Every structure is written in structure tokens, then in C-alpha cells.
Amino acid sequence: MEWINLAAIVVIPILAVIIFISIDDNEVYSLKYLCDEIFGSRNYLATIVVENDSRARPYNSISITHEYVLLYKKSDAFEANTLNDPNKKFKFYDDIGGFDLYELRNRNSDFNIDNRPNLYYPFWVNPNKQYDNDLYEIDLQEHEGWIKFYPQESQGIKTVWRWGKEKSQQNLNTVIFGRKAIGGWQVVKKYRESTYSLNSVWTDSKFSSDNGTLLLKKYFDNKRIFGFPKPIDLLKQCFSICLKENSIVLDSFAGSGTTAQAILDLNNQDGGMMTSSTLN
């Protein structure tokens, strides 16, 4: 991961190289154009908005309370991590445990019968066999007395399922079930994972630049040695997206040592499994 101007860090999880670039709104648009030229626009992943100073004074009647983190990958080998939510509350429960229900239908009408014909096929639901949580038996084969249905249309467009026939067959009445819907039937999937993906707006107070300043002043007799050091939790959040086992983190601007401390903290948490070294 690399921070341009303020800090720069490159993360290498095995062979999938990731770069994060921190910048304010004075140069973010020029930087995006430059990075698209260098890394390729197809490797752009996201522009993360970080609220780093909620108490900023207004200039020209507008208070600037945020900065940006641009995220690029080197290749399609990169796959973002999902994070675990220890406080996850499920809506439904069965004899295995908690779960949520999600439609198997792809709600994005850009994926439809015209460009994904292999994902458009019928299910049959048995209206006389009901499981817990108002779920019904389904099959891919026709049975007498069962009801045939396809993915629901969206604005006249024939949408498709997210899974092909083979995967659906393997998960019938264990992971996917029928469920009554307005005007017909739908297929739903039991989702038991307590994981989530980060969004592109980070507003938690732990990302405030004051946290980095106060921590360093604590170590230097209340003197301000570095200007606007990054808070450690911001680096940890960035690393959580991409660190894999034995990743290497390269920081081209060591600065106040925030990157090194973030890596040390993460290594203490997982016994050094995720991050092998930090190079400056």
C-alpha cells in the first residue's frame, strides 16, 4: 500500500498487489486521472471517503472534514476480504442455527434472459410441504400438483437466477427453498455467514486525525513532533481489506511509524499469521 504526498503503502498478499493512496480534495481528481494512466482504469477499485476532522472550521462557508483513499489492484488476482461481525443478529433460526434469507433471483435486470440464458430456468414448488419459517419444498423436476415458476420479471424484463442448475440441484431444500411472494413464488437462500464487506464511506470517530496526533504527543512529552500523523485504526481498516497469510507491506514514507505500529498490533492479534513484514 502506498500513500502519495502524505504517506504511501503497497500491500502484497501473495501475488495480488494492492495500492492505497491517501489524498485530500485539492488533488484527488488529478491523482485519479494519473493513477488510471499508470495502473489502468480497469484496476481501479474504489475511492474511500474518510471523515477525519468533524470539528474543522469553515472556510468559504464550507468545512472540509474529510479526505480520500484511492484503492487500485494490480490484477484480477485480488479479492477483497470480508470481515466478521461478532455481534451479528440473524432474523431466522432453525435446528442448525441462525440465518438470513436472500432471493436467489438476481435483482439486477442487466443480467437477464438475453445475456444469461443458462440462468433462466423453472423451479417447481410443493405447496403442500412446508418447513419452518414459512419455507416450502422445491425441485427442478415437474411433479403432479406442484407449481411451476420462473424468476420474477422486473419492468417487463425476464430476470435470472444467481446460480446455474447444477448448483441449485446440489442445494435443494438444504440451502435454497421456496417462499410465497407477492403475486407468486420465489426461491430464497439461507445465509448463515456473519461476515460483511466494508462500504466506501468511513465516518467512525476512530479515524479522526486527532487520534494520531494525541497518541504521538503522549510519547513525546505532549510535544507535536509530526504534523497530521495517520491514526493507527485507519491503517488497520485499510489492511483489513486485503491482508492475507504472509502478506508483505511496503511503506515508501515511514513518517511517524503509523504503518509499522498498525502491523505490529495486527501481528499481536493473530500471532503474525496475516502479515510477515513491513519494509520502508
C-alpha positions as CSV (number, residue, x, y, z in Angstrom):
1,M,0.0,0.0,0.0
2,E,1.4,3.4,-0.8
3,W,0.5,6.9,0.4
4,I,1.3,9.7,-2.1
5,N,2.2,13.1,-0.6
6,L,1.2,12.2,3.0
7,A,2.0,8.5,3.1
8,A,2.4,5.6,0.7
9,I,2.0,1.9,1.3
10,V,1.9,-1.2,-1.0
11,V,0.4,-4.4,0.2
12,I,1.4,-7.7,-1.5
13,P,-0.9,-10.5,-0.4
14,I,1.0,-13.4,-2.1
15,L,0.9,-12.2,-5.8
16,A,-2.0,-9.8,-5.7
17,V,-0.5,-6.4,-5.3
18,I,-2.8,-3.7,-3.8
19,I,-2.1,0.1,-3.5
20,F,-3.8,2.6,-1.3
21,I,-3.2,6.3,-1.8
22,S,-4.3,8.9,0.7
23,I,-5.0,12.4,-0.6
24,D,-7.2,15.5,0.2
25,D,-9.7,17.1,-2.2
26,N,-7.1,19.6,-3.6
27,E,-5.5,16.9,-5.7
28,V,-7.8,13.8,-5.7
29,Y,-9.2,14.4,-9.2
30,S,-5.8,14.8,-10.8
31,L,-4.5,11.9,-8.8
32,K,-7.3,9.7,-10.1
33,Y,-6.5,10.6,-13.7
34,L,-2.8,9.9,-13.1
35,C,-3.4,6.5,-11.4
36,D,-5.8,5.5,-14.2
37,E,-2.9,6.1,-16.7
38,I,-0.3,4.3,-14.6
39,F,-2.3,1.4,-13.2
40,G,-5.1,1.2,-15.8
41,S,-8.7,2.3,-15.1
42,R,-9.8,-1.4,-15.1
43,N,-7.7,-1.9,-11.9
44,Y,-9.4,1.0,-10.1
45,L,-11.4,-0.4,-7.1
46,A,-12.8,2.5,-5.1
47,T,-12.4,5.9,-3.7
48,I,-13.0,5.8,0.0
49,V,-14.2,8.9,1.8
50,V,-12.7,9.2,5.4
51,E,-14.2,11.7,7.8
52,N,-11.0,12.7,9.6
53,D,-11.9,16.0,11.3
54,S,-15.6,16.6,12.3
55,R,-14.6,19.9,14.1
56,A,-13.0,21.7,11.2
57,R,-13.7,25.4,11.0
58,P,-15.4,26.6,7.8
59,Y,-13.5,28.4,5.1
60,N,-15.7,30.0,2.3
61,S,-18.7,28.8,4.4
62,I,-17.9,25.1,4.0
63,S,-15.9,23.0,6.5
64,I,-13.7,20.4,4.9
65,T,-14.0,17.4,7.2
66,H,-12.8,14.5,5.0
67,E,-10.0,13.1,2.9
68,Y,-9.8,10.3,0.4
69,V,-8.2,6.9,0.0
70,L,-7.8,5.6,-3.6
71,L,-7.6,1.9,-4.0
72,Y,-6.1,0.1,-7.0
73,K,-5.2,-3.5,-7.7
74,K,-2.5,-4.8,-9.9
75,S,-4.5,-7.6,-11.4
76,D,-7.7,-9.7,-11.2
77,A,-5.9,-11.9,-8.7
78,F,-7.0,-9.5,-5.9
79,E,-10.1,-10.5,-3.9
80,A,-11.2,-8.2,-1.1
81,N,-11.6,-9.8,2.4
82,T,-14.9,-9.9,4.1
83,L,-14.9,-9.0,7.8
84,N,-16.5,-10.9,10.7
85,D,-19.2,-9.3,12.7
86,P,-19.2,-10.8,16.2
87,N,-22.5,-9.0,17.1
88,K,-24.4,-10.2,14.1
89,K,-28.1,-10.8,14.8
90,F,-30.0,-13.2,12.5
91,K,-33.6,-12.8,11.7
92,F,-34.4,-16.5,11.4
93,Y,-33.3,-19.7,13.2
94,D,-33.6,-23.5,12.7
95,D,-32.0,-26.5,14.3
96,I,-28.6,-25.7,12.9
97,G,-28.5,-22.0,13.9
98,G,-29.3,-18.5,12.8
99,F,-29.6,-17.3,9.2
100,D,-31.0,-14.6,7.0
101,L,-32.9,-15.1,3.7
102,Y,-31.9,-13.6,0.4
103,E,-33.5,-14.0,-3.0
104,L,-31.8,-16.4,-5.4
105,R,-33.1,-14.2,-8.2
106,N,-30.6,-11.6,-9.5
107,R,-32.3,-8.3,-8.9
108,N,-30.0,-6.5,-11.3
109,S,-32.0,-6.5,-14.6
110,D,-28.8,-6.0,-16.6
111,F,-28.5,-9.8,-16.1
112,N,-31.4,-11.3,-17.9
113,I,-32.6,-14.0,-20.2
114,D,-31.0,-12.3,-23.2
115,N,-27.4,-12.4,-21.9
116,R,-27.6,-15.1,-19.3
117,P,-30.0,-17.7,-20.8
118,N,-28.4,-20.5,-18.9
119,L,-29.6,-18.9,-15.6
120,Y,-33.2,-18.7,-16.7
121,Y,-34.9,-22.0,-15.9
122,P,-38.0,-23.1,-13.9
123,F,-38.4,-24.4,-10.4
124,W,-41.4,-26.4,-9.1
125,V,-42.7,-25.8,-5.5
126,N,-44.7,-28.2,-3.4
127,P,-47.5,-26.0,-1.8
128,N,-48.4,-29.0,0.5
129,K,-45.0,-29.4,2.2
130,Q,-44.0,-26.5,4.4
131,Y,-40.8,-26.3,6.5
132,D,-40.1,-23.9,9.4
133,N,-40.0,-20.2,8.8
134,D,-42.7,-20.4,6.0
135,L,-40.3,-22.2,3.6
136,Y,-41.5,-24.8,1.1
137,E,-40.1,-27.8,-0.7
138,I,-38.8,-27.1,-4.3
139,D,-37.4,-29.2,-7.1
140,L,-36.1,-28.8,-10.6
141,Q,-38.3,-31.6,-11.9
142,E,-42.0,-31.4,-12.6
143,H,-44.3,-33.2,-10.1
144,E,-48.1,-33.6,-10.1
145,G,-49.8,-30.9,-8.0
146,W,-46.6,-28.8,-7.8
147,I,-46.5,-25.2,-9.1
148,K,-44.0,-24.2,-11.8
149,F,-42.5,-20.7,-11.7
150,Y,-39.6,-18.7,-13.1
151,P,-37.6,-15.7,-11.8
152,Q,-40.0,-12.7,-11.4
153,E,-39.9,-10.1,-14.1
154,S,-38.6,-6.6,-13.4
155,Q,-40.2,-3.8,-15.5
156,G,-41.0,-6.4,-18.2
157,I,-37.5,-7.8,-18.2
158,K,-37.1,-11.5,-17.6
159,T,-34.5,-11.7,-14.8
160,V,-32.4,-14.7,-14.0
161,W,-31.2,-16.8,-11.0
162,R,-27.8,-16.2,-9.5
163,W,-27.0,-19.9,-9.6
164,G,-26.9,-22.4,-12.5
165,K,-29.0,-25.6,-12.5
166,E,-26.2,-27.8,-11.2
167,K,-25.5,-25.7,-8.1
168,S,-29.2,-25.3,-7.4
169,Q,-29.7,-29.1,-7.6
170,Q,-27.0,-29.6,-5.1
171,N,-28.6,-27.3,-2.6
172,L,-32.3,-28.1,-2.9
173,N,-34.2,-27.9,0.4
174,T,-31.0,-27.6,2.4
175,V,-29.8,-24.1,1.4
176,I,-32.4,-22.9,-1.0
177,F,-36.2,-23.2,-0.6
178,G,-39.4,-21.9,-2.0
179,R,-41.2,-19.0,-0.4
180,K,-44.5,-17.2,-1.1
181,A,-44.1,-13.7,-2.7
182,I,-46.5,-11.1,-3.8
183,G,-48.1,-12.4,-7.0
184,G,-46.4,-15.8,-7.0
185,W,-43.3,-17.6,-5.6
186,Q,-39.6,-17.0,-5.1
187,V,-36.5,-19.0,-4.3
188,V,-34.6,-17.9,-1.2
189,K,-31.2,-18.9,0.1
190,K,-30.3,-19.4,3.8
191,Y,-27.3,-17.2,4.5
192,R,-25.6,-18.2,7.7
193,E,-22.4,-16.1,7.5
194,S,-21.7,-13.3,10.0
195,T,-19.4,-11.5,7.6
196,Y,-19.8,-8.2,5.9
197,S,-18.0,-6.0,3.3
198,L,-16.7,-2.5,4.0
199,N,-18.5,0.4,2.3
200,S,-16.8,3.4,0.8
201,V,-17.6,5.9,3.5
202,W,-15.8,5.7,6.8
203,T,-17.2,8.0,9.5
204,D,-16.1,6.3,12.7
205,S,-14.5,8.7,15.2
206,K,-11.5,6.4,15.5
207,F,-10.4,7.6,12.0
208,S,-10.1,11.2,13.2
209,S,-6.7,12.8,12.6
210,D,-6.7,14.0,16.3
211,N,-6.2,10.4,17.4
212,G,-2.9,10.1,15.6
213,T,-1.8,13.5,17.0
214,L,-2.8,12.7,20.6
215,L,-1.0,9.3,20.5
216,L,2.3,10.8,19.4
217,K,2.1,13.6,21.8
218,K,1.7,11.0,24.5
219,Y,5.1,9.6,23.6
220,F,6.9,12.9,23.2
221,D,6.1,14.8,26.4
222,N,3.0,16.4,24.9
223,K,5.0,18.0,22.1
224,R,3.8,17.9,18.5
225,I,6.6,16.3,16.5
226,F,4.7,15.3,13.4
227,G,2.1,17.2,11.5
228,F,-1.2,15.3,11.0
229,P,0.0,11.7,11.5
230,K,-2.4,9.0,10.4
231,P,-4.5,7.3,13.1
232,I,-3.5,3.7,13.6
233,D,-7.1,2.5,13.2
234,L,-7.3,4.0,9.7
235,L,-4.3,1.8,8.6
236,K,-5.8,-1.2,10.3
237,Q,-9.1,-0.7,8.4
238,C,-7.2,-0.4,5.1
239,F,-5.2,-3.6,5.9
240,S,-8.3,-5.5,6.8
241,I,-9.5,-5.2,3.2
242,C,-6.5,-7.0,1.7
243,L,-4.1,-8.8,4.1
244,K,-3.7,-12.5,3.5
245,E,-1.4,-15.0,5.2
246,N,2.2,-14.0,4.8
247,S,1.4,-10.7,3.1
248,I,4.2,-8.1,2.8
249,V,3.5,-4.4,3.4
250,L,5.8,-1.7,1.8
251,D,5.7,1.8,3.1
252,S,7.6,4.3,1.0
253,F,7.3,7.1,3.5
254,A,7.8,5.8,7.1
255,G,6.9,9.2,8.6
256,S,5.7,8.8,12.2
257,G,5.8,5.0,12.0
258,T,2.0,4.5,12.0
259,T,2.2,1.7,9.4
260,A,4.7,-0.2,11.5
261,Q,2.7,0.1,14.6
262,A,-0.5,-1.0,12.9
263,I,1.3,-4.1,11.5
264,L,2.7,-4.9,15.0
265,D,-0.7,-4.6,16.5
266,L,-2.3,-6.8,13.9
267,N,0.5,-9.4,14.3
268,N,-0.1,-9.4,18.0
269,Q,-3.8,-10.1,17.4
270,D,-3.3,-13.0,15.0
271,G,0.1,-14.3,16.0
272,G,1.8,-12.9,12.9
273,M,-0.2,-15.1,10.5
274,M,-1.5,-12.4,8.3
275,T,1.4,-10.0,7.9
276,S,5.0,-11.2,7.6
277,S,7.0,-7.9,7.4
278,T,7.0,-4.2,6.9
279,L,9.6,-2.6,4.6
280,N,10.3,1.1,4.3
